[in-house]
Amino acid sequence: MKRILIIIFIFLFNYAGIAQTEKFSKLSPTQDQSMEARLVAGLLTQYHYEKIPIDDELSTVIFDDYLSSLDVNKHYFLKEDIEGFQKYRDRLDDHIKLGYLLPPYEIFNVFRERFMERIDFVENELSFDFDYNKEEYLTINADSLDYVNSTDELNDRWRKLIKSQALDFKLDEKADTTIERLIKERYSRLKKTIGDYESRDVFQLYMNTFAESFDPHSSYFSPITSENFKIRMSQSLEGIGATLTTDGNYTRVASVVPGGPAFESKMINTDDKILAVAQGSEGEFVDITGWRLDDVVQKIRGPKGTIVRLKIIEAGTPVSSGMPQEITIVRDKIKLDSQTPYAEIKEVYRDGNQYNVGIITIPAFYMNFEDMRAGVKDYGSTTRDVKTILDTIKGKVDGIVVDLRSNGGGSLQEAIELSGLFIKEGPVVQIRDSDGSIELGEDEDEEIYYGGPLTILTNRFSASASEIFSGAIQDYKRGVVIGENTFGKGTVQNLISLNQFVPKVKDTLGQVKLTLAKYYRVNGSSTQHKGVRPDIKMPSPYTAKTFGESSYQRALEWDQIESSNFTPSNDIDENILAKLNEKHEKRLKEEQYLRNLKNEVDEAVNQQSMYRISLNIDKRKAENEAAMERRNAANELNERISADPELIDKINTDGEIKDPYLREGILVLADLIAMGIG
């Protein structure tokens, strides 16, 4: 009888284990996914600009990138897992051409198993009785970490990770019991998210990794991903004006909608991570780590005129490396005309002279192709709208600043035509196809619509069409580029539906976005990686390695072709730029608003370069307080600038301009006007 009871107990124990396994049953590919994988591989091989072969070298890239997409911080896999996967390192190329997808699913199933073990450790084994006075550190730079050999080592890594998260809550004056509850709730959400993964989710993840192995702007969208993207795009039109995506356990800003509240605030940018959301000016922050994207969108959206507060980590900064920045945004309904350029006129005083400066902000390069094809006379167009602005202001201003900051691009044709408003005629951009043929994008109109002093304001988020326009103005020596180095995206993509290649298939297949061509400036230089380097450089927290095209490992290389035949205006020569830079450098040393900006930038760069953070409460508190003091000093300075007449006179510009980049852009233009240039 006793033996029978033991057998029954063993059976029940094993049955419980089986039930647990069935809850998160192993995922496997379908026959349709096998067919789609072969199709994607064929498309990328045949049509991608670089004609990259699917071989052992590419297989290694896919292997490493797929593991990184699952476990970028080496928090889940054990070294023995990675060693077991090594048999696939140089085989994935052959597998994907055959549509054989079992290896990536095997790797994912091991990942999910390890993931659930980590959640179980946090929920059931980890003691939250942390010693916050102990001197120890958490390594936050994944490159300095390796996979661990044992579960005990992984447990210690997770103890430090959770201790760091608990320390953030403790410094936010949360009680110990509350801290434990909040962290366990966070990982419970993550458990559900990973547990809900289906076969199509793994396929999307792997095929996107495969597409990005060709270059970072090529990607795969499954049917459900494409549909959800459209939904999120429409949802983003009410709220802060930002499209969001999931990045591991975090919510990342995929893009900022031109003209929306986020764009206008200049406080949130592409690739920023959102950690927490609060409603109103005094609402309590809610941690959104591990939340489903749709739930995050609903949390951030809200009626026009209401306030939402966000805790963000700026692009290029590791999530664990420092105190999140708190920002406040007033929600608004974003209209389709939010991309429309707009202008204002500011007075600026230099050396006893008053100048009127026009500031034209261009959020995006757009053209309403449907209306244009339909013959609508006043179809939407960036160039048309800027032309209307110029008609209104050009007789009233002594010079113009064109603000392209955070303008991610858009219509190539609009970049060409807008350039034509400021130059006589000639090529604006060169486009090279994969077969080596080169097409010129030219301004064929000899009229210069505005020929006065001109400056262009850029930042690291100015990309694509913005780089074509600012590069052309610089190459033609027509104006001065001020600000940060631009993004450095010099490639052209197109979205291709897989259904057009297999029309007999009734089901909706995915889409592939792939790189088909490259942009080149009129002087023959690619904008790839290099972007447009400003003539007058402002302090920037973003380096090429942390944000921009050069931060992508698989980005296409920079190269150069022959210069096109163009005639510079020579309004701006090296002597003029030297004089402008001399005045700018003097202000960097003497003007408090620029010195303060430099301190902020230095702090941001320091945050990005950190490879470990202290888990000692006194040290962490001191670091946070120092960062907060610097931010408060910046805010106080901006407030004083807008109210103190002495400060207004000292910096010789309109006291209402709190934006240090725009302020300096106006002053450089005023110096240019004073020289009689343009």
N, C-alpha and C positions, 0 to 999 in steps of 0.2 A: 504493500500500500504506500509506503514511504517513497519507494522508487517511482511509483505512478505519479505521486504528487510532484516529485522533482521533475519528471518529464513534462507534466502539465505546466509547471512553473517556467521551464526552459522554453516550451512552446509559446506560452503567453509573452515571455520576454522577447523572443524572436519576432513574434507577431507584431508586438509594439514597435520593434525596430523597423519592420517592413512597412507598417502604417506610416511611420515618420518619413521613410524613404519615398513612399508614394506621394506624400504631401509636396515634396520637392523632387518629383520624378526626373530622371535624366532626360535631357532634351536631345533631339536628333534632327537631322535635316530631312526635307521632303524631296521627292523627285522633281517637283516644280522648281525648287530652289537650286537643285543641281543644274537644271537646264538654264536658269537665269544666270548662274555663276559663269557658265561657259559663254553665255552671250555677253556679259559684262567684260570678261577677259578678252574676247574677240574685238569688242568695240575699242577698248583702251589700247590694245596692240595696234589696231589699224589706224585710228584717228587721232591719237594723242600727239601733240606737237613734237615731242622728243623721240617718238617711235622706240620707246624703251622695251627691250626684250623681257619676256617673262622667263627668267632663268634663275640659277642658284643664288646669284647675287641679290636679286629682287626678293627671292624667298626668304633670305636672312633678314631683310628689312621688314617684310610682312610679319615674320615670326617675332622679332623684337618689339615692333610697334603694337602688335596684338596683345602681347603680354603686358606691355606698358599701359594699354588702354584699360586692361582689367585691374592692374595692380601697380600703378605708377609709383607709389611710395613704398612698395615692398612690405606691405602690411598683412598680406594674406598667404601667398605662396611660401612654401618651404623650399630650401635648396634642393631637396630630393625630388620635389615636384618639377622644378625647372630642369634638373638632370634627366628626368623621365621624358620631358617634352623634347629634348635635344634631337631625338631621332627625326623630328619633323623639320628641323631648321633649314635643310636644303632640299626638302621634298614638296613644300607647299606650292611651288611653281608648277610642278607636274600635276599635282592634285587639282589645282583650280582650273587648269586647262581641260581636265577630264570631268570637272564638276564633282569631284570627290571631296566632301565637306566634313567627314567624320572627325578628323583631327581638331579643327577649331571647336567643335562641339564637345569633344573629350576634354579639351583644355578648359572650356567654360564650366563644364560639370564639376571638374576638380576645384575650380575657383569658387563656385557656389558652395561646395562642401566646406572649403576652408573659411569662406565668408560666414557661414552659419556657425562654425566652431568659434569664430571670433565674437560673434554676437552672444553666443552662449557663455563665453568667458566673461563678457561685460555684465551680462544679466545675472549670472549665477555664481561665478567664482571670484571676481575681482573685489577686493576690499576697498571701499571708498574712504578709508581712514588714512588720508594722505598726510605725510609730514611735509608741510609747506616751508619749513625752515631748513630743510636739507638742501645742500648745494649739489644739484645735478642738472643735466641739460637734456633737451629733446632735439635730436638732429632733424632738421626740416628740409635739408637739401637731399633729394632722392639720389643724386649722382654720388653722394658720399656714403650711401648705404649699400649693403649687399643683402641678398636673401639669407635668412638665418638657417642654422642647421637643425634646430630642435624647437619643439613647442614651448619649452621653458624660456628660450631666448625670445620667441615671439611674444610670449606672455609679458615679459619685461618691457619689450618695445611698446606693447599696448598699454601697460601700466603707466608709462611715461606720457603716452599720447592722451590717455583719459585724464591723467593728472593735469596736463596742460589745459585741457578743456575745462576741467573743474576749477582751475585757478582763474581762468577768465571769468567764470560765473561768480567766484568768490570775491574777486575785485569789483564785481558789479553788485556786491553786497547781498548775494543770495545766501540763504541758510543752507547748511550742509545737507539736510534732508531734501531740500528743494533741488539742490545741485544733483544729487543722486537720481532723483526722479526725472529731471529734465534730460540728463544724459541717457538714462535707460529708455526714455520715450523716443529720443533721437534715434537710437540704434534699433529700437523696435520698428520704427518707420522704415529704416533702411532694410531690415529683415523682410518686411512685407514687399518692398520694392523689388529686391532681388528675387524673392520667392515667387513673384508674379511674372517673372520673365517667361516668355514663350519662345518657341523655335524661331519665329520671324524676328524677334528682337536680337537673338544671337546672329542670325543671318545679316541683319542690318549692320550690326556692329562689325562683323568680320568683313563684309563686302566694302564697307566704308573704309576700313583699315587698308584693304587691298587697293582701292581707288587712290587713297592718299599716299600710297607708296610710290605712285607716279609723280605726284606733286601735291602740295597741301591744298590746292584749290580744286582738285578733282575729287568728286565724292559720289556716293551712291545713296539714293533715297528710295526706300521701300514705299509701296503704295500708301500704307498707313502713315509713314513718316511725312510723305508729301502732303497728305490730307491734313494732318495735325499741324504742319507748318502753316498751311493756308489759314487754318482756324486761329492759330496763335497770332498770325499777322493781322487778322481782322480784330481779334481781341485787343491787340496792342493799341488799336486806334482810340480806345477810351482808357485813360489812365495817365501813365507817365510817358508813354511813347517810346517803349523799348521792347524789342523782341528778345525772348529768353530761350535758353537751351539748357540741357542738363550736362554737367561736366563732372562725372564721377558722382560724389555725394552732394555736390553743390550746384547752385543755380548760377549760370553765367550769362552775361549780357551778350547776345549774339550780334545785335546791331542796335543803333539808336535811330529812331524815326526822325528824319529831318523836320525841323520846325516844331517838334513836340516839346513838352515840358522838360524832359530829360536833356534834350538837345540844347534848349535855351538856358538851362541851369549851368551848363559846362562842368557839372560836378560828377557826372556818370558817363562812362565811355565803354566802347566795345571791349570785351574780355574782362571787365570788372566782375567780381563775384559778389553775390548778395547773400549775406549770412542770416539776416533777421529783418523782420518787418514790423512796424508799429503804426497804429492808426491815430490820426490827429496829432496835436502838438504835445500831448501828455500821455498818450496810450503806451501800454507796456509792450516791449519788444517780444516778438515770438520767433524763436529759433526755427528756421526753415530747412536746416540741414537734413537731407534725406527725403524731403517732401517730393511728391509727384509734381511734375511741371505744371499740369493743369491747376492744381491746388495753389501753387505759388502765384500763378497768373491771377487767379480769383482774389488772392489776398492783396495783391498790389493794385488791382483795378479798383475803381470806385467813382462816385459821382463827380462831375465837374465842380471845381472850387474847393474840394476837400483835400486834406493834408495826409500824405503818407510819408513815414520816415523809414529810412533804410540804413542798415549797417553793411558797408561794403569794404572789400579788400581790393585795392586798385590793381589794374592789369599789370602782370609781370612780377607781382609780389606774392610769395608763398602764403597760403591761408594761415598757417600757424606762426608766421614770423612777427606779427605785431598786432597792435590794437586796431580794430576796424574803424573806419571813418564813418561818422554818423552824418547823413545828409537829409534835408527836408525838401520835398517836392510837392507843389500844388497841382493836383490832377486837373486835366482839361480834356475836352473832346477834341481830338485831332482831326482836322478837316483835310481833304485831299489837297487843298491849296496851301497846306502848311509848308510845302517845299518851296513855295514862291519866294524869290529874293525880296529883301526889304532893305530900306535905307533910312539913315538919319544924318543930320548935319550937326557937327560939334564945333564949338569955338576953341581955338588953341592960341596961346600967346607965347611967342618966342622972341627974345631980345627986343621987347617993347613993341612988337608987331602982332596984330591979330590976323589969324587966318581962319577961314571956314573950311572944314574938312568933311567930305562926304564919306560915310561908311556904308558899303553895300555888303550885306551878309548873304551868301549863297549856300543854302543848306544841301542842295543836291543838283545834279545835272539831269534834267528830265525833258522829255518830249512826248506829247500825246500822239503816238503813231497812228492810232485808229482814227482820230479826228483829222490828222493830216491826210491820210489815205482817202478819207471820205470827203475831202475838199472843204472842211470847215475853215473859214478864213482866219479866225483868231484862235487856232489850236494852241494848247498849252506848251510853252517852251521857255527854258531858262534864258536863252538869248533874247527872245522877244520881251520878256519881263525886265531884264536888265536894261535893254534899249529904252523901254518906257521910263525906267528910273532915271537913266542918263538924260533923257529929254526934260525931266522935271528938275534935276539938280545941277546939271553941268554948268549952267550960267550963274549959279549961286555959290559954287565952291572953288577953292583954290587948288584942291587936289583930292584924290580918292583913294581910300583903303578898300580893297576887296578881301573880305574875310572868308577864307575857305577852311577854317578849322573844323575838324570833325566831319567834313564833307567826304563821304566815302566813295563818291564818283557817280556813275550813271551813264547817260547817253554819250557815246564817243562823238557823235555828230555835233552835239551841243557844245562840247569842249572845243571843237574846231571852230564853230561859228562864233562862240563867245570870244575866243582869241582874236577873231577877225575884227571885232569892234575896236581893238586897241592897236592893231598893226595894219600896215598898208595892204599887203597881199603876200602870199607865199605858203609853203608847206608848214603845217602845225605839228604833224605826227607821222611817223612811219610805222607800218604794220607788216610784219613778216610772217608768212604762213609756214607750215611745216615743210613744204617743198622748196623753201628758200625764196619764193617770189615776194616782192615788196610792193606794197600799195601806199601811195601818198595820200594823206588827208590834208587837203589844201583849203586855204582861204582865197577865194577867187575874186573877192570884192576889193577894189583898190581904195575904197573910202576908209578913212580912220574916223570912227564915230566919236571917240574921245582921245585926244592927244595930249592931255595935261599930265601933271605929276601923278604917278601911280605906284602904289605899294600893294603887295599880296601878303596876307597873313596866313601861315600854315601851321599845323601841328602834326604829331605823329599819326593822327587818325585821318589826315588828308590823304586820299588814295585814288588810284586809277585815273578817272577823268580829271580830278583835281590836280594830279601830277602832270598830266598832259598840258593843261592850261598854264599852270605856274611855271612849268619847264619851258614852254614856248615864250612866255613873257620874259623869262630870264635869258633864254638863248638869243632873242631878238634885241636884248639890252634895252627893253622898253620900260621896265619897272624894276623895283627892288623887292625881293622876297625876304620876309621877316618871320622869325619864329623858330619852330622846331623842324628837324629833318622829317620829310614825309614818310609814309609807310614803306614804300619801295615795291609796290605791286606793279609789275610790268607785263602781265599775262592776260590773255583774253579767253573767256570760257563760254561754252554753250551748253544748254540743257537738252538732252536727247531722251525721248521716251522709248523704252525697249519694245513697246507694243508695235511700233512701226516696222520692226524687223521680223516679227512673228504675228502677222495680222490674224491668223487663224485661231490664235489663242484667245478664248473668250474672257478669261480673267485679266484684271488689270495688273500689269507688271510695274516694276519700279522705273526710276529715271536715273540717268547718269549725267553728271555735270563734269565735262572734261575740258582741258586746256587745249585750244586749237591754234593760238597765235601769240606773238609777243609784240609789245609796244616799244618803239624807239623814239627818242627825241630827234628834232631836226638836225642836231649836230652828230647824230649817229649813235649816241650813248643810250643803252637800255636804262629804263627806270627801275628795272629789277634789282632788288637789294638796295641800290644806292638812293633811289627816290630822287627828290629834289632837295639839294642842300641849300639852306637859306643863305642869303648874302649877309644878313644881320642875324646872328644866332642868339636865341633866348635860352635861359637855363631850362633844361628838360629832365624830367625824372625817368624818361624812357631811353634805354640804349638799344642798339640794333639787336643785341642778343636777348633782351628781355621782351621787346615788343616790336613787331614789324615783320617784314618778309624774311629777314635774316634770322629770326628766331625759329623758323621752320627748318628742320633738318633736311627735308626733301625738296626745298624750294629750288626752282631752276636757276642756273648760274647766270651771273651778269655777263654780258658780252657787248660788242660794239660792231656796228656796220658802217658803211661809208656815210659821210655827212650828205644831207640833201643840199640842193642849191637854194640858199636863202640869203637875204640881205638884211643884216641887223640895222636897227634905227640908230644905234650908238648914242641914245640919250644917256645911258648909264655906262660910264667907263670905270676902270680900276681906280683912278684918282678920286672919283666921286665916292665910290664904295669905301675907300680908305678913310676919307673924311667922315663919312657917316658912322663907320665903325669906331673911329676915335671918340666921337661924341657919345656913342652908345656905351662904350667901355667906361667912359668917365661916369655916366649915370649909374652903371652897374656897381661902381665903387662908392658913389656918394649918395644916391637916392635910397631912402629907407624902404620904399615899397619894392624896389628891385633887390635890395639886400635881403629883405624878408623872404621874397620869392626864392632867392638862392638858398636860403636856409631850409625852406620847405623841400626844395628839390633834393638837397643833400641828404635830408632825412629819409626821403622816399628811396633814393638810391641805396642808402645804408640798409634800409629794410629789405630791399631786393637782394642785397649781397650777403645777408645773414645766412649761415649754414646751420646754426643751432640757437636755441633760446633757453633762457634760464627758467628753471622750475622752482626757484626760490621766490617766495611771495614779496619780500622786500625789494629784491632786484627788479622783478617784473613790475611792481608798483611804481618804482622810481622811473623805469623806462617809459611806462604809460603816462605818468605825470609830466615828464619832460616833453613828450610828444604833444600832449594836450596843451601845455603852456605855449608851445610854438604855434599851435593852431589858433589858440585864443589871441595871441599877440598879433597874428595875421588879421584876424577878424576885427580886433580893436583898431588896428592901423587903418583898415579900410573904412571903418566907421568914422574915424577922425578925419580922414582925407575928405570925406563927403561933407564935413561940417566945419572944419577949421580953416578960416580964410588964409592964415599964414602958410599952412601946408599946401593949400591950393596954389598960392602964389609961388611957393618954392618949387613945385613940380611943373608949373607953367602949363597946366591943362585943366580941363573941366573936372570939377570936384565930384561929379556924379559917376565918373568912370572908375569903378572898383576893380575892373579886370586889368591886371598888370600887363598882360600880353597885348591887349588892345590899346592900352594907354601908351605903351612903348611904340607900337605900330604907328599911332598918330604922331608921336613926337619925331620919329624917323621921317615920316612924310613931311612934317613941318620943316625939318632941317633941309629936306630935299627942295621944298618950295622956296625956302630962303636962299638956296643956291641958284634959283632961277632955272631949274631943270624941268623940262617938259613944257 
